């Protein structure tokens, strides 16, 4: 899924309770993950030596000089069809 697909999917998920336009969702995604020209909040936190934890999804961290994602239990369970 590319950026456009992610924006479309998030906008669709928000349709039942949100008033965000695809443009607004795109700005939120860019602020979180960054763009080619500007780092996002996750990249800035990693550069500052912090980990970013999204409960249920996972944590972004610096692993031996490389940015990494450690998936959370809920994400692993969903991806591997192990939801209770």
Backbone as XML, in Angstrom:
<?xml version="1.0"?>
<chain id="A" units="angstrom">
  <residue number="1" name="UNK">
    <atom name="N" x="0.858" y="-1.165" z="0.000"/>
    <atom name="CA" x="0.000" y="0.000" z="0.000"/>
    <atom name="C" x="0.904" y="1.227" z="0.000"/>
  </residue>
  <residue number="2" name="UNK">
    <atom name="N" x="0.668" y="2.121" z="-0.909"/>
    <atom name="CA" x="1.440" y="3.369" z="-0.944"/>
    <atom name="C" x="0.713" y="4.453" z="-0.150"/>
  </residue>
  <residue number="3" name="UNK">
    <atom name="N" x="1.289" y="5.651" z="-0.159"/>
    <atom name="CA" x="0.727" y="6.768" z="0.613"/>
    <atom name="C" x="-0.720" y="7.043" z="0.220"/>
  </residue>
  <residue number="4" name="UNK">
    <atom name="N" x="-1.000" y="7.071" z="-1.075"/>
    <atom name="CA" x="-2.371" y="7.352" z="-1.541"/>
    <atom name="C" x="-3.344" y="6.287" z="-1.046"/>
  </residue>
  <residue number="5" name="UNK">
    <atom name="N" x="-2.932" y="5.029" z="-1.099"/>
    <atom name="CA" x="-3.783" y="3.947" z="-0.618"/>
    <atom name="C" x="-4.022" y="4.038" z="0.875"/>
  </residue>
  <residue number="6" name="UNK">
    <atom name="N" x="-2.972" y="4.422" z="1.611"/>
    <atom name="CA" x="-3.116" y="4.584" z="3.056"/>
    <atom name="C" x="-4.082" y="5.719" z="3.379"/>
  </residue>
  <residue number="7" name="UNK">
    <atom name="N" x="-3.963" y="6.818" z="2.675"/>
    <atom name="CA" x="-4.875" y="7.956" z="2.884"/>
    <atom name="C" x="-6.310" y="7.534" z="2.592"/>
  </residue>
  <residue number="8" name="UNK">
    <atom name="N" x="-6.508" y="6.823" z="1.489"/>
    <atom name="CA" x="-7.850" y="6.360" z="1.131"/>
    <atom name="C" x="-8.402" y="5.410" z="2.191"/>
  </residue>
  <residue number="9" name="UNK">
    <atom name="N" x="-7.578" y="4.479" z="2.667"/>
    <atom name="CA" x="-8.038" y="3.517" z="3.667"/>
    <atom name="C" x="-8.382" y="4.203" z="4.986"/>
  </residue>
  <residue number="10" name="UNK">
    <atom name="N" x="-7.551" y="5.143" z="5.426"/>
    <atom name="CA" x="-7.817" y="5.852" z="6.677"/>
    <atom name="C" x="-9.065" y="6.720" z="6.539"/>
  </residue>
  <residue number="11" name="UNK">
    <atom name="N" x="-9.203" y="7.404" z="5.427"/>
    <atom name="CA" x="-10.395" y="8.226" z="5.191"/>
    <atom name="C" x="-11.644" y="7.362" z="5.224"/>
  </residue>
  <residue number="12" name="UNK">
    <atom name="N" x="-11.573" y="6.184" z="4.610"/>
    <atom name="CA" x="-12.714" y="5.258" z="4.613"/>
    <atom name="C" x="-13.033" y="4.792" z="6.033"/>
  </residue>
  <residue number="13" name="UNK">
    <atom name="N" x="-12.002" y="4.451" z="6.833"/>
    <atom name="CA" x="-12.215" y="4.015" z="8.208"/>
    <atom name="C" x="-12.833" y="5.129" z="9.052"/>
  </residue>
  <residue number="14" name="UNK">
    <atom name="N" x="-12.526" y="6.378" z="8.722"/>
    <atom name="CA" x="-13.030" y="7.531" z="9.477"/>
    <atom name="C" x="-14.444" y="7.925" z="9.054"/>
  </residue>
  <residue number="15" name="UNK">
    <atom name="N" x="-14.945" y="7.378" z="7.971"/>
    <atom name="CA" x="-16.223" y="7.814" z="7.412"/>
    <atom name="C" x="-17.380" y="7.688" z="8.386"/>
  </residue>
  <residue number="16" name="UNK">
    <atom name="N" x="-17.324" y="6.732" z="9.286"/>
    <atom name="CA" x="-18.437" y="6.529" z="10.219"/>
    <atom name="C" x="-18.437" y="7.472" z="11.403"/>
  </residue>
  <residue number="17" name="UNK">
    <atom name="N" x="-17.365" y="8.235" z="11.601"/>
    <atom name="CA" x="-17.375" y="9.107" z="12.763"/>
    <atom name="C" x="-16.469" y="10.307" z="12.640"/>
  </residue>
  <residue number="18" name="UNK">
    <atom name="N" x="-15.845" y="10.464" z="11.506"/>
    <atom name="CA" x="-14.914" y="11.568" z="11.372"/>
    <atom name="C" x="-15.285" y="12.498" z="10.249"/>
  </residue>
  <residue number="19" name="UNK">
    <atom name="N" x="-14.792" y="13.697" z="10.366"/>
    <atom name="CA" x="-15.057" y="14.699" z="9.347"/>
    <atom name="C" x="-13.770" y="15.118" z="8.658"/>
  </residue>
  <residue number="20" name="UNK">
    <atom name="N" x="-12.775" y="14.247" z="8.624"/>
    <atom name="CA" x="-11.511" y="14.601" z="7.990"/>
    <atom name="C" x="-11.561" y="14.317" z="6.499"/>
  </residue>
  <residue number="21" name="UNK">
    <atom name="N" x="-11.086" y="15.262" z="5.733"/>
    <atom name="CA" x="-11.005" y="15.089" z="4.284"/>
    <atom name="C" x="-9.742" y="14.285" z="3.955"/>
  </residue>
  <residue number="22" name="UNK">
    <atom name="N" x="-9.656" y="13.727" z="2.749"/>
    <atom name="CA" x="-8.428" y="13.040" z="2.357"/>
    <atom name="C" x="-7.190" y="13.939" z="2.476"/>
  </residue>
  <residue number="23" name="UNK">
    <atom name="N" x="-7.345" y="15.229" z="2.195"/>
    <atom name="CA" x="-6.213" y="16.154" z="2.323"/>
    <atom name="C" x="-5.762" y="16.277" z="3.774"/>
  </residue>
  <residue number="24" name="UNK">
    <atom name="N" x="-6.717" y="16.343" z="4.695"/>
    <atom name="CA" x="-6.376" y="16.435" z="6.122"/>
    <atom name="C" x="-5.732" y="15.138" z="6.613"/>
  </residue>
  <residue number="25" name="UNK">
    <atom name="N" x="-6.259" y="14.010" z="6.191"/>
    <atom name="CA" x="-5.666" y="12.724" z="6.557"/>
    <atom name="C" x="-4.237" y="12.658" z="6.028"/>
  </residue>
  <residue number="26" name="UNK">
    <atom name="N" x="-4.017" y="13.104" z="4.801"/>
    <atom name="CA" x="-2.674" y="13.127" z="4.224"/>
    <atom name="C" x="-1.718" y="13.976" z="5.039"/>
  </residue>
  <residue number="27" name="UNK">
    <atom name="N" x="-2.175" y="15.100" z="5.525"/>
    <atom name="CA" x="-1.322" y="15.969" z="6.348"/>
    <atom name="C" x="-0.975" y="15.295" z="7.677"/>
  </residue>
  <residue number="28" name="UNK">
    <atom name="N" x="-1.927" y="14.571" z="8.257"/>
    <atom name="CA" x="-1.663" y="13.851" z="9.506"/>
    <atom name="C" x="-0.637" y="12.739" z="9.256"/>
  </residue>
  <residue number="29" name="UNK">
    <atom name="N" x="-0.805" y="11.975" z="8.195"/>
    <atom name="CA" x="0.140" y="10.907" z="7.857"/>
    <atom name="C" x="1.525" y="11.479" z="7.616"/>
  </residue>
  <residue number="30" name="UNK">
    <atom name="N" x="1.604" y="12.583" z="6.879"/>
    <atom name="CA" x="2.904" y="13.223" z="6.638"/>
    <atom name="C" x="3.534" y="13.708" z="7.936"/>
  </residue>
  <residue number="31" name="UNK">
    <atom name="N" x="2.736" y="14.261" z="8.840"/>
    <atom name="CA" x="3.265" y="14.748" z="10.116"/>
    <atom name="C" x="3.782" y="13.587" z="10.971"/>
  </residue>
  <residue number="32" name="UNK">
    <atom name="N" x="3.145" y="12.467" z="10.876"/>
    <atom name="CA" x="3.541" y="11.301" z="11.662"/>
    <atom name="C" x="4.746" y="10.589" z="11.057"/>
  </residue>
  <residue number="33" name="UNK">
    <atom name="N" x="4.673" y="10.271" z="9.773"/>
    <atom name="CA" x="5.709" y="9.473" z="9.124"/>
    <atom name="C" x="6.742" y="10.292" z="8.361"/>
  </residue>
  <residue number="34" name="UNK">
    <atom name="N" x="6.395" y="11.499" z="7.965"/>
    <atom name="CA" x="7.321" y="12.351" z="7.235"/>
    <atom name="C" x="7.161" y="12.238" z="5.726"/>
  </residue>
  <residue number="35" name="UNK">
    <atom name="N" x="7.911" y="13.064" z="5.043"/>
    <atom name="CA" x="7.937" y="13.080" z="3.583"/>
    <atom name="C" x="9.398" y="13.041" z="3.152"/>
  </residue>
  <residue number="36" name="UNK">
    <atom name="N" x="9.640" y="13.087" z="1.855"/>
    <atom name="CA" x="11.011" y="13.130" z="1.352"/>
    <atom name="C" x="11.713" y="14.385" z="1.848"/>
  </residue>
  <residue number="37" name="UNK">
    <atom name="N" x="10.980" y="15.484" z="1.935"/>
    <atom name="CA" x="11.571" y="16.769" z="2.295"/>
    <atom name="C" x="11.580" y="17.067" z="3.793"/>
  </residue>
  <residue number="38" name="UNK">
    <atom name="N" x="10.641" y="16.519" z="4.541"/>
    <atom name="CA" x="10.501" y="16.845" z="5.964"/>
    <atom name="C" x="10.346" y="15.569" z="6.783"/>
  </residue>
  <residue number="39" name="UNK">
    <atom name="N" x="11.107" y="15.426" z="7.862"/>
    <atom name="CA" x="10.926" y="14.255" z="8.717"/>
    <atom name="C" x="9.618" y="14.361" z="9.495"/>
  </residue>
  <residue number="40" name="UNK">
    <atom name="N" x="9.044" y="13.221" z="9.816"/>
    <atom name="CA" x="7.840" y="13.193" z="10.630"/>
    <atom name="C" x="8.186" y="13.083" z="12.105"/>
  </residue>
  <residue number="41" name="UNK">
    <atom name="N" x="7.165" y="13.084" z="12.926"/>
    <atom name="CA" x="7.335" y="13.037" z="14.380"/>
    <atom name="C" x="8.054" y="11.764" z="14.830"/>
  </residue>
  <residue number="42" name="UNK">
    <atom name="N" x="7.792" y="10.639" z="14.181"/>
    <atom name="CA" x="8.464" y="9.392" z="14.563"/>
    <atom name="C" x="9.957" y="9.493" z="14.292"/>
  </residue>
  <residue number="43" name="UNK">
    <atom name="N" x="10.335" y="9.964" z="13.107"/>
    <atom name="CA" x="11.757" y="10.102" z="12.761"/>
    <atom name="C" x="12.462" y="11.065" z="13.702"/>
  </residue>
  <residue number="44" name="UNK">
    <atom name="N" x="11.820" y="12.168" z="14.024"/>
    <atom name="CA" x="12.435" y="13.146" z="14.924"/>
    <atom name="C" x="12.648" y="12.557" z="16.317"/>
  </residue>
  <residue number="45" name="UNK">
    <atom name="N" x="11.679" y="11.775" z="16.797"/>
    <atom name="CA" x="11.821" y="11.146" z="18.115"/>
    <atom name="C" x="12.963" y="10.132" z="18.107"/>
  </residue>
  <residue number="46" name="UNK">
    <atom name="N" x="13.065" y="9.325" z="17.050"/>
    <atom name="CA" x="14.148" y="8.347" z="16.961"/>
    <atom name="C" x="15.509" y="9.027" z="16.931"/>
  </residue>
  <residue number="47" name="UNK">
    <atom name="N" x="15.605" y="10.112" z="16.168"/>
    <atom name="CA" x="16.869" y="10.838" z="16.088"/>
    <atom name="C" x="17.264" y="11.419" z="17.443"/>
  </residue>
  <residue number="48" name="UNK">
    <atom name="N" x="16.263" y="11.789" z="18.242"/>
    <atom name="CA" x="16.522" y="12.347" z="19.578"/>
    <atom name="C" x="16.793" y="11.254" z="20.614"/>
  </residue>
  <residue number="49" name="UNK">
    <atom name="N" x="16.796" y="9.991" z="20.173"/>
    <atom name="CA" x="17.111" y="8.899" z="21.085"/>
    <atom name="C" x="15.925" y="8.288" z="21.801"/>
  </residue>
  <residue number="50" name="UNK">
    <atom name="N" x="14.716" y="8.626" z="21.365"/>
    <atom name="CA" x="13.507" y="8.108" z="22.001"/>
    <atom name="C" x="12.924" y="6.950" z="21.200"/>
  </residue>
  <residue number="51" name="UNK">
    <atom name="N" x="12.186" y="6.095" z="21.859"/>
    <atom name="CA" x="11.373" y="5.088" z="21.190"/>
    <atom name="C" x="9.954" y="5.646" z="21.098"/>
  </residue>
  <residue number="52" name="UNK">
    <atom name="N" x="9.212" y="5.226" z="20.101"/>
    <atom name="CA" x="7.817" y="5.634" z="19.946"/>
    <atom name="C" x="6.969" y="4.372" z="20.042"/>
  </residue>
  <residue number="53" name="UNK">
    <atom name="N" x="6.109" y="4.325" z="21.047"/>
    <atom name="CA" x="5.286" y="3.137" z="21.265"/>
    <atom name="C" x="3.830" y="3.469" z="20.984"/>
  </residue>
  <residue number="54" name="UNK">
    <atom name="N" x="3.224" y="2.687" z="20.110"/>
    <atom name="CA" x="1.803" y="2.785" z="19.811"/>
    <atom name="C" x="1.184" y="1.490" z="20.330"/>
  </residue>
  <residue number="55" name="UNK">
    <atom name="N" x="0.550" y="1.557" z="21.488"/>
    <atom name="CA" x="0.050" y="0.365" z="22.167"/>
    <atom name="C" x="-0.823" y="-0.452" z="21.216"/>
  </residue>
  <residue number="56" name="UNK">
    <atom name="N" x="-0.535" y="-1.734" z="21.142"/>
    <atom name="CA" x="-1.265" y="-2.641" z="20.268"/>
    <atom name="C" x="-0.659" y="-2.746" z="18.879"/>
  </residue>
  <residue number="57" name="UNK">
    <atom name="N" x="-0.035" y="-1.678" z="18.403"/>
    <atom name="CA" x="0.575" y="-1.693" z="17.074"/>
    <atom name="C" x="2.024" y="-2.118" z="17.152"/>
  </residue>
  <residue number="58" name="UNK">
    <atom name="N" x="2.788" y="-1.444" z="17.993"/>
    <atom name="CA" x="4.194" y="-1.776" z="18.147"/>
    <atom name="C" x="5.001" y="-0.571" z="18.546"/>
  </residue>
  <residue number="59" name="UNK">
    <atom name="N" x="6.324" y="-0.752" z="18.494"/>
    <atom name="CA" x="7.196" y="0.361" z="18.849"/>
    <atom name="C" x="8.253" y="0.564" z="17.778"/>
  </residue>
  <residue number="60" name="UNK">
    <atom name="N" x="8.513" y="1.816" z="17.485"/>
    <atom name="CA" x="9.594" y="2.215" z="16.597"/>
    <atom name="C" x="10.781" y="2.512" z="17.502"/>
  </residue>
  <residue number="61" name="UNK">
    <atom name="N" x="11.958" y="2.030" z="17.131"/>
    <atom name="CA" x="13.120" y="2.208" z="17.983"/>
    <atom name="C" x="14.393" y="2.188" z="17.145"/>
  </residue>
  <residue number="62" name="UNK">
    <atom name="N" x="15.472" y="2.618" z="17.759"/>
    <atom name="CA" x="16.785" y="2.551" z="17.128"/>
    <atom name="C" x="17.386" y="1.210" z="17.517"/>
  </residue>
  <residue number="63" name="UNK">
    <atom name="N" x="17.708" y="0.413" z="16.525"/>
    <atom name="CA" x="18.249" y="-0.919" z="16.775"/>
    <atom name="C" x="19.612" y="-1.019" z="16.097"/>
  </residue>
  <residue number="64" name="UNK">
    <atom name="N" x="20.657" y="-0.844" z="16.871"/>
    <atom name="CA" x="22.020" y="-0.921" z="16.344"/>
    <atom name="C" x="22.248" y="0.044" z="15.187"/>
  </residue>
  <residue number="65" name="UNK">
    <atom name="N" x="21.765" y="1.275" z="15.356"/>
    <atom name="CA" x="21.962" y="2.303" z="14.339"/>
    <atom name="C" x="20.973" y="2.270" z="13.191"/>
  </residue>
  <residue number="66" name="UNK">
    <atom name="N" x="19.996" y="1.392" z="13.243"/>
    <atom name="CA" x="18.967" y="1.290" z="12.202"/>
    <atom name="C" x="17.594" y="1.479" z="12.839"/>
  </residue>
  <residue number="67" name="UNK">
    <atom name="N" x="16.733" y="2.210" z="12.147"/>
    <atom name="CA" x="15.363" y="2.361" z="12.637"/>
    <atom name="C" x="14.645" y="1.028" z="12.484"/>
  </residue>
  <residue number="68" name="UNK">
    <atom name="N" x="13.879" y="0.649" z="13.498"/>
    <atom name="CA" x="13.176" y="-0.624" z="13.442"/>
    <atom name="C" x="11.789" y="-0.524" z="14.024"/>
  </residue>
  <residue number="69" name="UNK">
    <atom name="N" x="10.981" y="-1.507" z="13.688"/>
    <atom name="CA" x="9.632" y="-1.623" z="14.240"/>
    <atom name="C" x="9.533" y="-2.969" z="14.923"/>
  </residue>
  <residue number="70" name="UNK">
    <atom name="N" x="9.141" y="-2.960" z="16.175"/>
    <atom name="CA" x="8.861" y="-4.194" z="16.907"/>
    <atom name="C" x="7.341" y="-4.283" z="16.995"/>
  </residue>
  <residue number="71" name="UNK">
    <atom name="N" x="6.736" y="-5.179" z="16.219"/>
    <atom name="CA" x="5.273" y="-5.260" z="16.215"/>
    <atom name="C" x="4.723" y="-5.613" z="17.589"/>
  </residue>
  <residue number="72" name="UNK">
    <atom name="N" x="3.568" y="-5.043" z="17.907"/>
    <atom name="CA" x="2.883" y="-5.359" z="19.150"/>
    <atom name="C" x="2.099" y="-6.655" z="19.028"/>
  </residue>
  <residue number="73" name="UNK">
    <atom name="N" x="1.674" y="-7.172" z="20.159"/>
    <atom name="CA" x="0.929" y="-8.436" z="20.171"/>
    <atom name="C" x="-0.361" y="-8.363" z="19.358"/>
  </residue>
  <residue number="74" name="UNK">
    <atom name="N" x="-1.092" y="-7.269" z="19.495"/>
    <atom name="CA" x="-2.367" y="-7.146" z="18.785"/>
    <atom name="C" x="-2.151" y="-7.147" z="17.269"/>
  </residue>
  <residue number="75" name="UNK">
    <atom name="N" x="-1.118" y="-6.450" z="16.792"/>
    <atom name="CA" x="-0.826" y="-6.425" z="15.360"/>
    <atom name="C" x="-0.430" y="-7.814" z="14.881"/>
  </residue>
  <residue number="76" name="UNK">
    <atom name="N" x="0.465" y="-8.476" z="15.596"/>
    <atom name="CA" x="0.870" y="-9.839" z="15.216"/>
    <atom name="C" x="-0.325" y="-10.780" z="15.191"/>
  </residue>
  <residue number="77" name="UNK">
    <atom name="N" x="-1.167" y="-10.706" z="16.205"/>
    <atom name="CA" x="-2.334" y="-11.587" z="16.270"/>
    <atom name="C" x="-3.264" y="-11.352" z="15.089"/>
  </residue>
  <residue number="78" name="UNK">
    <atom name="N" x="-3.504" y="-10.098" z="14.748"/>
    <atom name="CA" x="-4.392" y="-9.783" z="13.633"/>
    <atom name="C" x="-3.808" y="-10.275" z="12.312"/>
  </residue>
  <residue number="79" name="UNK">
    <atom name="N" x="-2.544" y="-9.980" z="12.063"/>
    <atom name="CA" x="-1.901" y="-10.343" z="10.794"/>
    <atom name="C" x="-1.877" y="-11.870" z="10.615"/>
  </residue>
  <residue number="80" name="UNK">
    <atom name="N" x="-1.732" y="-12.576" z="11.707"/>
    <atom name="CA" x="-1.622" y="-14.041" z="11.625"/>
    <atom name="C" x="-2.914" y="-14.751" z="12.027"/>
  </residue>
  <residue number="81" name="UNK">
    <atom name="N" x="-4.053" y="-14.030" z="11.952"/>
    <atom name="CA" x="-5.383" y="-14.600" z="12.242"/>
    <atom name="C" x="-5.447" y="-15.324" z="13.574"/>
  </residue>
  <residue number="82" name="UNK">
    <atom name="N" x="-4.894" y="-14.682" z="14.599"/>
    <atom name="CA" x="-4.936" y="-15.280" z="15.937"/>
    <atom name="C" x="-5.701" y="-14.387" z="16.895"/>
  </residue>
  <residue number="83" name="UNK">
    <atom name="N" x="-6.736" y="-13.749" z="16.406"/>
    <atom name="CA" x="-7.575" y="-12.875" z="17.242"/>
    <atom name="C" x="-8.486" y="-13.756" z="18.093"/>
  </residue>
  <residue number="84" name="UNK">
    <atom name="N" x="-8.576" y="-13.413" z="19.373"/>
    <atom name="CA" x="-9.446" y="-14.184" z="20.286"/>
    <atom name="C" x="-10.889" y="-14.005" z="19.945"/>
  </residue>
</chain>
